[in-house]
């Protein structure tokens, strides 16, 4: 199953970055809210899937709160770091179905992993995480 996330990675890696950081913030809250809502829906039928969805939703919203979308270095995560966090979260979501007893929830986590991988690769990441030090100019 994680092969589908690899396919999404390959297809979206070379595409142009079309999602602005402002739109990315809204999309991330929607993805996190979807995961939290799924946790509430799954609670009665499968507590393991519910806890996994709540954990993933909480991690997504926490990462969203800690991300600097303006590029002003005012928060903990830059856009490049956030992309790495999202790809790690997507890999975790793709691996979750193997630990679930009920196969009916597996497609939900795999679908979210594909969406998160695609969003991470299509976002304008801006400047790199570190800036090289500027060399002082020689005065002759």
Backbone as JSON, one array per atom type, in Angstrom:
{
  "sequence": "XXXXXXXXXXXXXXXXXXXXXXXXXXXXXXXXXXXXXXXXXXXXXXXXXXXXXXXXXXXXXXXXXXXXXXXXXXXXXXXXXXXXXXXXXXXXXXXXXXXXXXXXXXXXXXXXXXXXXXXXXXXXXXXXXXXXXXXXXXXX",
  "N": [[0.79, -1.21, 0.0], [1.94, 1.39, 0.76], [3.18, 1.97, -1.6], [1.58, 3.52, -3.2], [1.83, 6.05, -2.06], [4.45, 6.53, -2.69], [4.24, 6.72, -5.46], [2.67, 9.03, -5.65], [4.52, 10.81, -4.59], [6.57, 10.77, -6.55], [5.16, 11.72, -8.8], [4.32, 14.31, -8.02], [6.61, 15.65, -7.24], [8.1, 16.78, -9.34], [6.38, 18.62, -10.37], [5.21, 22.04, -10.79], [5.38, 24.4, -8.06], [2.45, 25.24, -6.77], [0.83, 25.95, -4.65], [0.31, 28.48, -2.43], [1.93, 29.79, 0.56], [-0.01, 30.95, 2.3], [-2.45, 29.82, 1.45], [-1.77, 27.23, 1.98], [-1.76, 27.11, 4.74], [-4.51, 27.19, 5.34], [-5.35, 24.84, 4.06], [-3.93, 22.97, 5.58], [-5.16, 23.21, 8.09], [-7.66, 22.23, 7.39], [-7.05, 19.57, 6.69], [-6.06, 18.62, 9.16], [-8.36, 19.02, 10.73], [-10.11, 17.26, 9.47], [-8.9, 14.82, 10.09], [-9.18, 14.85, 12.91], [-11.98, 14.87, 13.12], [-12.52, 12.4, 11.93], [-11.39, 10.76, 13.85], [-13.25, 11.07, 15.9], [-15.5, 9.94, 14.69], [-14.66, 7.31, 14.24], [-14.48, 6.34, 16.81], [-16.42, 4.7, 18.23], [-16.51, 2.33, 16.75], [-13.87, 1.41, 16.22], [-11.37, 1.7, 18.28], [-8.59, 1.8, 18.07], [-8.09, 2.78, 15.49], [-9.34, 5.22, 15.82], [-7.76, 6.49, 17.79], [-5.37, 6.64, 16.37], [-6.12, 8.37, 14.27], [-6.8, 10.67, 15.75], [-4.32, 11.25, 16.9], [-2.74, 11.76, 14.62], [-4.16, 13.93, 13.54], [-3.88, 15.81, 15.61], [-1.09, 16.14, 15.56], [-0.79, 17.25, 13.01], [-2.19, 19.71, 13.25], [-0.73, 20.89, 15.33], [1.78, 21.14, 14.09], [1.01, 22.96, 12.16], [0.43, 25.23, 13.69], [2.97, 25.83, 14.61], [4.35, 26.61, 12.36], [6.01, 28.93, 10.28], [4.5, 30.83, 8.16], [4.79, 33.27, 6.98], [7.43, 33.8, 6.43], [9.11, 35.25, 8.04], [10.75, 34.32, 10.04], [9.53, 33.99, 12.52], [8.45, 31.88, 13.86], [8.75, 28.39, 14.85], [9.04, 26.41, 12.76], [10.26, 26.54, 9.46], [9.1, 26.87, 6.03], [10.38, 24.92, 4.49], [11.26, 23.1, 6.46], [8.78, 22.38, 7.41], [7.78, 21.01, 5.23], [9.33, 18.7, 5.33], [8.46, 17.66, 7.78], [5.79, 17.14, 7.15], [6.08, 15.17, 5.17], [7.19, 13.14, 6.71], [5.07, 12.69, 8.49], [3.17, 11.82, 6.65], [4.37, 9.44, 5.82], [4.17, 8.02, 8.2], [1.39, 7.84, 8.4], [0.87, 6.27, 6.17], [1.98, 3.89, 6.96], [0.43, 3.17, 9.1], [-1.97, 1.59, 8.49], [-1.15, -1.09, 8.54], [-1.09, -1.79, 11.17], [-3.67, -1.75, 12.0], [-6.66, -3.45, 12.94], [-9.14, -3.6, 11.69], [-9.94, -3.62, 8.34], [-11.44, -1.68, 7.06], [-10.8, 0.96, 7.65], [-8.37, 1.41, 6.59], [-8.06, 2.47, 3.99], [-8.73, 5.13, 4.42], [-6.58, 6.23, 5.94], [-4.47, 5.77, 4.17], [-5.3, 7.28, 1.97], [-5.22, 9.87, 3.1], [-2.48, 10.05, 3.55], [-1.52, 10.11, 0.94], [-2.68, 12.51, 0.05], [-1.44, 14.35, 1.82], [1.26, 14.05, 1.13], [1.18, 14.97, -1.52], [0.33, 17.64, -1.15], [2.47, 18.65, 0.34], [4.53, 18.54, -1.54], [3.66, 20.27, -3.51], [3.69, 22.81, -2.53], [4.82, 26.16, -2.28], [7.93, 26.58, -1.16], [9.65, 28.61, -0.56], [12.44, 30.37, 0.73], [15.63, 28.78, 1.57], [16.36, 26.8, 4.57], [18.63, 27.69, 5.89], [20.87, 30.45, 5.75], [23.67, 31.27, 3.86], [26.59, 32.72, 5.27], [27.29, 36.09, 4.65], [30.09, 37.23, 2.92], [32.45, 39.58, 3.99], [32.98, 42.56, 2.16], [35.85, 43.43, 0.37], [37.82, 46.22, 1.01], [39.55, 48.32, -0.92]],
  "CA": [[0.0, 0.0, 0.0], [2.71, 2.62, 0.7], [3.64, 2.21, -2.96], [0.78, 4.61, -3.73], [2.42, 7.31, -1.63], [5.66, 6.71, -3.5], [3.8, 7.19, -6.78], [2.28, 10.44, -5.46], [5.77, 11.55, -4.41], [7.25, 10.89, -7.85], [4.37, 12.55, -9.7], [4.2, 15.71, -7.6], [7.92, 16.25, -6.97], [8.56, 17.54, -10.51], [5.37, 19.6, -10.77], [5.49, 23.37, -10.23], [4.82, 24.7, -6.75], [1.28, 26.06, -7.06], [0.11, 26.28, -3.43], [0.99, 29.55, -1.69], [1.96, 29.51, 2.0], [-1.28, 31.33, 2.93], [-3.42, 28.76, 1.14], [-1.29, 26.01, 2.63], [-2.21, 27.16, 6.12], [-5.92, 26.82, 5.35], [-5.42, 23.43, 3.7], [-3.44, 22.17, 6.71], [-6.21, 23.16, 9.12], [-8.71, 21.34, 6.9], [-6.57, 18.18, 6.81], [-6.05, 18.31, 10.58], [-9.75, 18.91, 11.19], [-10.65, 16.01, 8.92], [-8.37, 13.71, 10.9], [-9.81, 14.89, 14.23], [-13.38, 14.44, 12.95], [-12.5, 10.96, 11.69], [-11.16, 10.13, 15.14], [-14.53, 11.05, 16.63], [-16.4, 9.0, 14.01], [-14.14, 5.95, 14.41], [-14.35, 6.0, 18.23], [-17.26, 3.59, 18.69], [-16.27, 1.08, 16.01], [-12.49, 0.94, 16.28], [-10.63, 2.66, 19.1], [-7.23, 1.91, 17.58], [-8.13, 3.71, 14.36], [-9.71, 6.53, 16.35], [-6.58, 7.07, 18.43], [-4.42, 6.97, 15.32], [-6.61, 9.56, 13.59], [-6.67, 11.81, 16.66], [-2.9, 11.56, 17.01], [-2.29, 12.38, 13.36], [-4.8, 15.24, 13.45], [-3.22, 16.68, 16.57], [0.25, 16.44, 15.05], [-0.93, 18.15, 11.86], [-2.57, 21.04, 13.72], [0.41, 21.42, 16.07], [2.77, 21.57, 13.1], [0.48, 24.16, 11.52], [0.59, 26.35, 14.62], [4.4, 26.13, 14.76], [4.95, 26.92, 11.06], [6.12, 30.34, 9.89], [4.03, 30.96, 6.78], [5.12, 34.59, 6.44], [8.83, 33.85, 6.05], [9.78, 36.24, 8.88], [11.46, 33.61, 11.11], [8.88, 34.28, 13.8], [7.99, 30.64, 14.48], [9.74, 27.32, 14.94], [9.25, 25.69, 11.49], [10.2, 27.22, 8.17], [8.31, 26.09, 5.07], [11.15, 23.72, 4.11], [11.18, 22.16, 7.57], [7.4, 21.89, 7.46], [7.64, 20.01, 4.18], [9.93, 17.46, 5.84], [7.57, 17.17, 8.82], [4.6, 16.57, 6.5], [6.44, 13.92, 4.51], [7.34, 12.14, 7.77], [3.72, 12.37, 8.96], [2.53, 11.02, 5.59], [4.94, 8.1, 5.88], [3.58, 7.36, 9.36], [0.0, 7.5, 8.07], [0.87, 5.17, 5.21], [2.34, 2.67, 7.67], [-0.59, 2.85, 10.11], [-2.93, 0.52, 8.18], [-0.64, -2.42, 8.86], [-1.33, -2.09, 12.59], [-5.11, -1.71, 12.28], [-7.35, -4.74, 12.83], [-10.28, -3.47, 10.78], [-9.45, -3.12, 7.05], [-12.28, -0.62, 6.5], [-10.21, 2.27, 7.9], [-7.06, 1.48, 5.96], [-8.07, 3.38, 2.83], [-8.77, 6.51, 4.92], [-5.23, 6.66, 6.29], [-3.66, 5.78, 2.96], [-5.73, 8.45, 1.19], [-4.68, 11.07, 3.74], [-1.04, 10.05, 3.33], [-1.32, 10.55, -0.45], [-3.02, 13.94, 0.01], [-0.42, 15.11, 2.53], [2.46, 14.03, 0.29], [0.95, 15.85, -2.67], [0.29, 19.03, -0.68], [3.83, 19.04, 0.73], [5.36, 18.72, -2.73], [3.14, 21.32, -4.38], [3.71, 24.08, -1.8], [5.96, 27.04, -2.48], [8.66, 26.5, 0.1], [10.37, 29.86, -0.3], [13.89, 30.35, 0.88], [16.13, 27.62, 2.3], [16.37, 26.88, 6.03], [19.78, 28.44, 6.39], [21.45, 31.4, 4.82], [25.12, 31.31, 3.99], [27.07, 34.0, 5.77], [27.83, 36.97, 3.62], [31.48, 37.56, 3.08], [32.66, 41.02, 3.97], [33.59, 43.03, 0.93], [37.19, 44.01, 0.55], [37.95, 47.64, 0.72], [40.91, 48.45, -1.45]],
  "C": [[0.83, 1.28, 0.0], [3.3, 2.91, -0.68], [2.85, 3.36, -3.57], [1.31, 5.97, -3.29], [3.72, 7.59, -2.36], [5.32, 7.22, -4.9], [3.4, 8.66, -6.7], [3.52, 11.31, -5.3], [6.47, 11.8, -5.74], [6.48, 11.84, -8.78], [4.36, 14.02, -9.31], [5.53, 16.39, -7.35], [8.36, 17.16, -8.11], [7.56, 18.61, -10.96], [5.7, 20.97, -10.18], [4.78, 23.56, -8.89], [3.68, 25.7, -6.92], [0.51, 26.5, -5.81], [0.91, 27.32, -2.66], [1.0, 29.21, -0.2], [0.65, 29.88, 2.72], [-2.36, 30.29, 2.68], [-3.05, 27.46, 1.83], [-1.76, 25.96, 4.08], [-3.67, 26.72, 6.24], [-6.08, 25.33, 5.06], [-4.98, 22.55, 4.87], [-4.46, 22.1, 7.84], [-7.35, 22.24, 8.68], [-8.31, 19.87, 7.03], [-6.57, 17.76, 8.28], [-7.45, 18.15, 11.14], [-10.42, 17.64, 10.69], [-10.17, 14.81, 9.73], [-8.99, 13.68, 12.29], [-11.27, 14.43, 14.16], [-13.45, 12.94, 12.71], [-12.23, 10.2, 12.99], [-12.42, 10.03, 15.95], [-15.49, 10.03, 16.01], [-15.96, 7.56, 14.24], [-14.23, 5.45, 15.85], [-15.17, 4.79, 18.66], [-16.92, 2.27, 18.01], [-14.87, 0.52, 16.19], [-11.65, 1.97, 17.03], [-9.19, 2.84, 18.62], [-7.16, 2.9, 16.42], [-8.47, 5.12, 14.83], [-8.51, 7.22, 16.99], [-5.52, 7.45, 17.4], [-4.84, 8.24, 14.58], [-6.48, 10.8, 14.47], [-5.21, 12.22, 16.83], [-2.36, 12.26, 15.78], [-2.89, 13.77, 13.19], [-4.18, 16.24, 14.39], [-1.83, 17.08, 16.12], [0.19, 17.42, 13.89], [-1.27, 19.57, 12.31], [-1.43, 21.67, 14.52], [1.5, 21.91, 15.12], [2.3, 22.84, 12.39], [0.66, 25.39, 12.41], [2.06, 26.78, 14.72], [5.08, 26.55, 13.46], [4.9, 28.42, 10.78], [5.74, 30.46, 8.43], [4.43, 32.29, 6.16], [6.57, 34.69, 5.99], [9.64, 34.83, 6.89], [10.58, 35.62, 10.03], [10.84, 33.86, 12.48], [8.41, 33.02, 14.51], [9.05, 29.56, 14.32], [10.06, 26.67, 13.59], [9.25, 26.65, 10.31], [9.37, 26.37, 7.22], [9.06, 24.83, 4.63], [11.11, 22.66, 5.21], [9.79, 21.56, 7.65], [7.17, 20.83, 6.4], [8.2, 18.67, 4.65], [9.05, 16.83, 6.92], [6.35, 16.5, 8.19], [4.92, 15.26, 5.79], [6.64, 12.8, 5.54], [5.97, 11.72, 8.31], [2.97, 11.52, 7.93], [3.07, 9.59, 5.59], [4.37, 7.32, 7.08], [2.14, 6.95, 9.07], [-0.08, 6.36, 7.08], [1.2, 3.84, 5.88], [1.29, 2.24, 8.69], [-1.53, 1.71, 9.73], [-2.44, -0.88, 8.5], [-0.91, -2.8, 10.31], [-2.82, -2.1, 12.94], [-5.74, -3.08, 12.05], [-8.43, -4.7, 11.75], [-9.81, -2.89, 9.44], [-10.28, -1.97, 6.48], [-11.69, 0.77, 6.69], [-8.87, 2.44, 7.19], [-7.02, 2.46, 4.8], [-8.12, 4.85, 3.27], [-7.36, 7.01, 5.22], [-4.32, 6.71, 5.06], [-4.02, 6.99, 2.08], [-5.2, 9.75, 1.78], [-3.17, 11.17, 3.55], [-0.73, 10.54, 1.91], [-1.6, 12.05, -0.57], [-1.92, 14.77, 0.66], [0.9, 15.14, 1.76], [2.32, 14.98, -0.88], [0.97, 17.32, -2.26], [1.7, 19.5, -0.33], [4.69, 19.31, -0.5], [4.9, 19.85, -3.63], [3.14, 22.7, -3.72], [4.98, 24.86, -2.13], [6.72, 27.12, -1.17], [9.5, 27.74, 0.39], [11.86, 29.65, -0.19], [14.36, 29.13, 1.67], [16.16, 27.87, 3.8], [17.53, 27.72, 6.57], [20.28, 29.37, 5.31], [22.96, 31.32, 4.96], [25.54, 32.7, 4.48], [27.63, 34.82, 4.62], [29.27, 37.29, 3.94], [31.63, 39.08, 3.1], [33.38, 41.44, 2.69], [34.93, 43.66, 1.25], [37.15, 45.48, 0.19], [39.39, 47.85, 0.28], [41.45, 49.83, -1.27]]
}
